[in-house]
Amino acid sequence: MKKNYIYFLAPLVGLLIFAAVYWNFSKGLAEREARRIAAEKQKKEDKLRKQAHDNEQAIKDALAAQAKRKAEREAKEAKDKADKEARALAVEARDKADRDARKLAQQVERLEKDLQTEKDAIAKLESDKKKSADEQAFLHEYVRKAEDNVKNLMQVLDKITAADAARAAADAAAAAAAKKNS
């Protein structure tokens, strides 16, 4: 029978060791469990706070990026608008310059035609002036020759009149001599 109490003693020692370990474990279990739950709760709260802070920071960053993109887009639109207006002004200035150039070219052509017309008119007037001067010189020469002819004719007429008077005197003297002789 000695061996029978061994069968009770080993489980009983095991039970006592288990009871001691269990009692040691169970007496700090509630406190440890409360600390663990508090630590997990604190971790979750920290995680939620960090996540909320990260979300706020992400929202701020997103808003800042959105504002930056909006500012960049507005700047780009303003630049595009300014470029478009500058391009429109440049095109308008180019078109105006082309119109002015065509207008001035037409005016130059018209003035060159007018100039050529006036040169032709001046050349014609010079030609007419030369003809008039030649005609005037011719008329002066003609008048001088006519006056010389008149003078010569007057001299001839005077000679004829003198010859007629001399002949009449000679006829009268011949008639008087014939009368005297008769």
FISE-278010 format. One record per residue: y, x, z of N, C-alpha, C, O in turn. Coordinates in steps of 0.1 Angstrom, whole numbers, padded with zeros to 4 digits, always signed. Each point is the difference from the previous one (the first is absolute). Example, Ala and Ser with C-alpha at 12.3 -4.5 7.8 and 13.67 -1.06 7.14 Angstrom:
-0057+0132+0078+0012-0009+0000+0012+0009+0000+0000+0010+0007 +0011-0014-0014+0011+0009+0000+0011-0008+0008+0011+0005+0001 
This chain:
-0012+0007+0000+0012-0007+0000+0013+0008+0000+0011-0005-0001 -0014+0016+0003+0011+0008-0001+0007+0001-0013+0012+0002-0002 -0020-0005-0007+0005+0001-0013+0007-0013-0004+0008+0000-0010 -0009-0011+0017+0006-0013-0003+0015+0001+0002+0008-0007-0007 -0003+0013+0018+0014+0000+0003+0008+0008-0010+0012-0001-0001 -0020+0011-0006+0007+0008-0010+0005-0010-0011+0010+0003-0007 -0018-0012+0005+0004-0009-0011+0012-0009+0003+0007-0004-0009 -0005+0003+0022+0012-0008+0004+0012+0010+0002+0011-0004-0001 -0014+0016+0005+0010+0009+0004+0008+0004-0012+0012+0001+0000 -0018+0003-0011+0007+0005-0012+0009-0011-0006+0011+0003-0003 -0016-0016+0002+0010-0010-0005+0011-0002+0010+0011-0003-0004 -0015+0004+0017+0010-0003+0010+0011+0011+0000+0012-0003+0001 -0016+0016-0003+0009+0011+0000+0009-0002-0013+0012+0002+0000 -0019-0006-0011+0007-0002-0012+0010-0011+0001+0011+0000-0005 -0015-0011+0013+0009-0011+0002+0011+0004+0009+0012-0004-0003 -0014+0012+0013+0011+0005+0008+0010+0009-0008+0012-0001+0002 -0018+0010-0010+0009+0008-0008+0008-0009-0010+0012+0002-0002 -0019-0012-0003+0007-0009-0010+0010-0007+0008+0011-0002-0005 -0014-0003+0017+0010-0008+0008+0012+0008+0003+0011-0004-0001 -0014+0017+0005+0011+0009+0003+0009+0003-0012+0012-0001+0000 -0018+0004-0011+0007+0002-0012+0007-0013-0005+0012+0001-0004 -0019-0012+0005+0006-0013-0004+0012-0003+0009+0010-0004-0005 -0012+0006+0019+0010-0004+0009+0012+0009-0003+0012-0004+0000 -0014+0017-0002+0010+0010-0003+0007-0004-0014+0013+0001-0001 -0021-0005-0008+0006-0004-0013+0007-0013+0001+0011-0001-0005 -0016-0009+0012+0006-0013+0001+0012+0000+0008+0009-0008-0002 -0008+0016+0013+0012+0000+0008+0012+0004-0008+0011-0005+0003 -0011+0015-0012+0012+0004-0008+0000-0006-0014+0009+0002-0008 -0019-0011+0005-0001-0006-0013+0011-0010-0003+0006+0001-0010 -0002-0009+0019+0010-0010-0002+0014+0008-0002+0008-0004-0009 -0006+0014+0018+0012+0007-0002+0000+0008-0013+0010+0000-0007 -0021+0007+0004-0001+0007-0013+0001-0009-0012+0007+0003-0009 -0013-0015+0010+0001-0010-0010+0014-0005-0002+0005-0001-0011 +0002-0001+0022+0014-0004+0000+0008+0011-0006+0009-0003-0009 -0011+0015+0012+0007+0011-0006-0002+0002-0014+0009+0002-0008 -0022-0004+0004-0004+0001-0014+0007-0011-0008+0005+0003-0011 -0006-0015+0016+0006-0012-0006+0015+0002-0001+0007-0002-0010 -0001+0007+0021+0015+0003+0000+0003+0011-0010+0010-0001-0008 -0019+0011+0007+0003+0011-0009-0002-0005-0015+0009+0003-0008 -0019-0011+0006-0002-0006-0014+0012-0009-0003+0005+0000-0011 -0001-0008+0021+0011-0009-0002+0013+0008-0003+0008-0003-0009 -0006+0014+0017+0011+0009-0002+0000+0006-0014+0010+0001-0007 -0023+0003+0003-0001+0006-0014+0003-0010-0010+0007+0003-0010 -0012-0016+0012+0003-0010-0010+0015-0003-0001+0006-0001-0010 +0000+0000+0022+0015-0002+0001+0007+0011-0007+0010-0002-0008 -0014+0015+0012+0007+0011-0007-0002+0000-0015+0009+0003-0007 -0022-0006+0003-0003-0001-0014+0009-0011-0007+0005+0002-0010 -0004-0014+0017+0008-0011-0005+0015+0004-0001+0007-0003-0009 -0003+0010+0020+0014+0004+0001+0003+0010-0011+0010+0000-0008 -0020+0010+0006+0002+0010-0010-0001-0006-0014+0008+0003-0009 -0017-0013+0007-0001-0007-0012+0013-0008-0003+0005+0000-0011 +0000-0007+0021+0013-0007-0001+0011+0009-0004+0008-0003-0008 -0008+0015+0016+0011+0010-0003-0002+0005-0014+0010+0001-0008 -0022+0002+0004-0003+0005-0014+0004-0011-0010+0006+0003-0010 -0009-0016+0013+0003-0011-0009+0016-0001-0001+0005-0001-0011 +0002+0002+0022+0014+0000+0000+0006+0012-0008+0009-0002-0008 -0015+0013+0010+0004+0012-0007-0003-0001-0015+0009+0003-0008 -0020-0009+0005-0004-0002-0014+0009-0010-0006+0005+0002-0012 -0001-0013+0019+0009-0010-0005+0014+0007-0002+0006-0003-0010 -0002+0011+0020+0013+0007-0002+0000+0009-0012+0009+0000-0008 -0020+0008+0007-0001+0009-0011-0001-0008-0014+0007+0004-0009 -0014-0015+0010-0001-0009-0013+0014-0005-0003+0004-0001-0012 +0003-0004+0022+0013-0005-0002+0010+0011-0005+0008-0003-0009 -0009+0015+0015+0008+0011-0004-0003+0004-0015+0008+0002-0008 -0022-0002+0005-0004+0003-0013+0005-0011-0010+0004+0003-0011 -0005-0015+0016+0004-0011-0009+0015+0001-0002+0005-0002-0012 +0003+0005+0022+0014+0001-0001+0004+0012-0009+0009-0001-0009 -0017+0012+0011+0002+0012-0009-0003-0004-0014+0008+0004-0009 -0019-0011+0006-0004-0004-0014+0011-0009-0005+0004+0001-0012 +0000-0010+0020+0011-0010-0004+0013+0008-0004+0006-0003-0010 -0002+0012+0019+0011+0008-0003-0001+0008-0012+0009+0001-0009 -0021+0005+0007-0003+0008-0012+0000-0009-0012+0006+0004-0011 -0012-0016+0012+0000-0009-0011+0014-0005-0004+0004+0000-0011 +0004-0003+0022+0014-0004-0003+0008+0012-0006+0008-0002-0009 -0010+0014+0014+0006+0012-0006-0004+0002-0014+0008+0002-0009 -0021-0004+0006-0005+0001-0013+0006-0011-0009+0004+0003-0012 -0004-0015+0017+0006-0011-0008+0015+0002-0002+0005-0002-0011 +0002+0007+0021+0014+0003-0002+0002+0012-0010+0009-0001-0009 -0017+0011+0010+0000+0011-0010-0003-0005-0014+0007+0003-0009 -0018-0011+0008-0003-0006-0013+0011-0008-0005+0003+0000-0012 +0003-0008+0021+0011-0009-0005+0012+0009-0004+0006-0003-0011 -0003+0013+0019+0011+0009-0004-0003+0007-0013+0008+0002-0009 -0021+0003+0007-0004+0006-0012+0001-0009-0012+0004+0003-0011 -0008-0016+0013+0000-0010-0010+0015-0003-0004+0003-0001-0012 +0005+0000+0022+0014-0002-0003+0006+0012-0007+0008-0002-0010 -0011+0014+0015+0005+0012-0007-0005+0001-0014+0007+0003-0010 -0020-0007+0008-0005+0000-0014+0007-0010-0008+0003+0002-0012 -0001-0014+0017+0007-0011-0007+0015+0005-0003+0004-0002-0012 +0002+0008+0021+0014+0006-0002-0001+0011-0011+0009+0000-0009 -0019+0008+0010-0001+0011-0010-0003-0006-0014+0006+0004-0010 -0014-0014+0009-0003-0007-0013+0012-0006-0005+0004+0000-0012 +0004-0007+0021+0012-0007-0004+0010+0010-0005+0007-0002-0010 -0006+0014+0018+0010+0010-0004-0004+0006-0014+0008+0003-0008 -0022-0001+0006-0004+0005-0013+0003-0009-0011+0004+0004-0010 -0007-0017+0013+0003-0010-0011+0015-0001-0003+0004-0001-0011 +0004+0002+0022+0014+0000-0002+0005+0012-0008+0008-0001-0009 -0014+0013+0012+0003+0012-0007-0004-0001-0015+0007+0004-0009 -0019-0010+0007-0004-0002-0014+0009-0010-0007+0004+0003-0012 +0000-0014+0018+0009-0009-0006+0014+0007-0003+0005-0002-0011 +0000+0010+0021+0012+0007-0002-0001+0010-0011+0009+0001-0008 -0020+0006+0007-0002+0010-0010-0001-0007-0014+0006+0005-0009 -0013-0016+0008+0000-0007-0013+0013-0005-0003+0005+0001-0012 +0003-0007+0022+0013-0005-0003+0009+0012-0005+0008-0002-0009 -0009+0013+0016+0009+0012-0004-0004+0005-0013+0008+0004-0008 -0022-0004+0005-0004+0005-0013+0005-0010-0011+0005+0005-0011 -0005-0018+0013+0005-0009-0009+0015+0002-0002+0006-0001-0011 +0001+0003+0022+0014+0002+0000+0003+0013-0008+0010+0001-0008 -0018+0010+0010+0002+0012-0007-0002-0002-0015+0008+0005-0008 -0019-0012+0005-0002-0003-0015+0012-0008-0006+0004+0003-0011 +0000-0013+0019+0011-0008-0005+0013+0008-0002+0007-0001-0010 -0004+0010+0020+0011+0009+0000-0001+0010-0012+0010+0003-0006 -0022+0002+0004-0002+0009-0011+0002-0007-0013+0006+0006-0009 -0010-0018+0008+0002-0008-0013+0015-0002-0001+0006+0001-0011 +0001-0005+0022+0014-0002-0001+0007+0013-0003+0010+0000-0008 -0015+0011+0014+0006+0013-0003-0001+0004-0015+0009+0004-0007 -0021-0007+0002-0003+0003-0014+0009-0009-0009+0005+0004-0010 -0004-0017+0014+0009-0009-0008+0014+0005+0000+0007+0000-0010 -0002+0004+0022+0013+0005+0002+0002+0013-0008+0011+0003-0006 -0021+0006+0006+0001+0013-0008+0001-0004-0015+0008+0006-0007 -0017-0016+0003+0001-0004-0014+0014-0006-0003+0005+0003-0011 +0000-0011+0020+0014-0005-0002+0010+0011-0001+0009-0001-0008 -0010+0011+0017+0009+0011+0000-0001+0008-0013+0010+0004-0006 -0022-0002+0002-0002+0007-0012+0006-0007-0012+0006+0005-0009 -0008-0019+0009+0006-0008-0011+0015+0001+0001+0007+0001-0010 -0002-0002+0022+0015+0001+0002+0005+0013-0005+0010+0001-0006 -0017+0010+0010+0004+0014-0005-0001+0000-0015+0009+0006-0006 -0019-0012+0001-0001+0000-0015+0011-0008-0006+0006+0004-0010 -0003-0015+0016+0011-0009-0005+0013+0008+0002+0009-0001-0009 -0007+0008+0020+0012+0008+0003+0001+0011-0011+0011+0002-0005 -0022+0004+0002+0001+0011-0010+0003-0006-0013+0008+0006-0008 -0014-0017+0005+0003-0007-0013+0015-0004-0001+0006+0002-0010 -0001-0007+0022+0014-0004+0000+0009+0012-0001+0010-0001-0007 -0014+0012+0014+0008+0012-0001+0000+0006-0015+0010+0004-0005 -0022-0005-0001-0002+0005-0014+0009-0009-0009+0007+0004-0009 -0008-0017+0012+0007-0010-0009+0015+0002+0002+0008-0001-0009 -0004+0003+0022+0014+0003+0003+0005+0012-0007+0011+0000-0006 -0019+0011+0007+0004+0012-0007+0000-0002-0015+0010+0005-0007 -0019-0013+0002+0000-0003-0014+0012-0008-0004+0007+0003-0010 -0004-0013+0019+0012-0008-0003+0013+0008+0001+0009-0002-0008 -0008+0011+0018+0012+0009+0000+0001+0009-0012+0010+0001-0006 -0022+0004+0002+0000+0008-0013+0004-0009-0012+0008+0004-0008 -0014-0016+0008+0003-0009-0011+0015-0004+0000+0006+0000-0011 -0001-0003+0023+0014-0003+0001+0009+0012-0005+0010-0002-0007 -0014+0013+0012+0008+0012-0004+0000+0002-0015+0010+0003-0007 -0023-0005+0001-0001+0002-0014+0008-0011-0007+0006+0002-0011 -0007-0015+0016+0007-0011-0006+0015+0003+0001+0008-0003-0010 -0003+0008+0021+0014+0003+0002+0004+0011-0011+0011+0000-0006 -0020+0010+0005+0003+0011-0010+0000-0006-0014+0009+0003-0008 -0018-0013+0005-0001-0006-0013+0013-0008-0002+0006+0000-0010 -0002-0007+0021+0013-0008-0001+0011+0009-0003+0009-0003-0008 -0008+0014+0015+0010+0010-0002+0000+0006-0014+0010+0000-0007 -0022+0003+0003-0001+0005-0014+0004-0011-0010+0006+0003-0010 -0011-0015+0013+0004-0011-0009+0015-0002+0000+0006-0003-0011 +0000+0004+0023+0014-0001+0000+0007+0011-0008+0010-0003-0007 -0015+0015+0008+0005+0011-0007-0002-0003-0015+0009+0002-0009 -0021-0007+0005-0002-0003-0014+0009-0011-0004+0006+0000-0011 -0004-0011+0019+0009-0011-0003+0014+0006-0002+0007-0004-0009 -0003+0013+0019+0013+0005-0001+0001+0008-0013+0011+0000-0007 -0021+0008+0004+0000+0007-0013+0001-0009-0012+0007+0002-0010 -0016-0013+0011+0000-0010-0011+0014-0006+0000+0005-0002-0011 +0001-0002+0022+0013-0006+0000+0010+0010-0006+0009-0004-0007 -0010+0016+0012+0009+0011-0005-0002+0002-0015+0009+0001-0008 -0022-0001+0004-0003+0002-0015+0005-0013-0007+0006+0002-0011 -0008-0014+0016+0005-0012-0006+0015+0001-0001+0006-0004-0010 +0001+0008+0020+0014+0001+0001+0005+0010-0010+0009-0001-0008 -0017+0013+0007+0003+0010-0009-0002-0005-0014+0008+0003-0009 -0019-0010+0007-0003-0005-0014+0011-0011-0003+0005+0000-0012 -0002-0008+0021+0010-0010-0003+0014+0007-0003+0007-0004-0009 -0004+0014+0017+0012+0008-0003-0001+0007-0013+0009+0000-0008 -0021+0005+0005-0002+0007-0013+0000-0011-0011+0006+0003-0011 -0011-0014+0013+0001-0011-0010+0014-0005-0001+0005-0002-0012 +0002+0001+0022+0014-0004+0000+0008+0011-0007+0009-0003-0008 -0012+0015+0011+0008+0011-0007-0004+0001-0014+0008+0002-0009 -0021-0005+0006-0004+0000-0014+0006-0012-0007+0004+0001-0012 -0003-0012+0019+0006-0011-0006+0015+0002-0002+0006-0004-0010 +0000+0011+0020+0014+0003-0001+0002+0010-0011+0010+0000-0007 -0019+0009+0006+0001+0011-0011-0002-0007-0013+0006+0004-0010 -0015-0013+0010-0002-0007-0013+0011-0009-0003+0003-0002-0011 +0004-0003+0021+0011-0008-0003+0011+0009-0004+0008-0003-0008 -0007+0014+0014+0010+0009-0004-0003+0006-0014+0010+0002-0008 -0021+0000+0005-0004+0005-0013+0001-0012-0010+0000+0002-0012 +0000-0011+0016+0000-0011-0010+0013-0006-0001+0002-0009-0008 
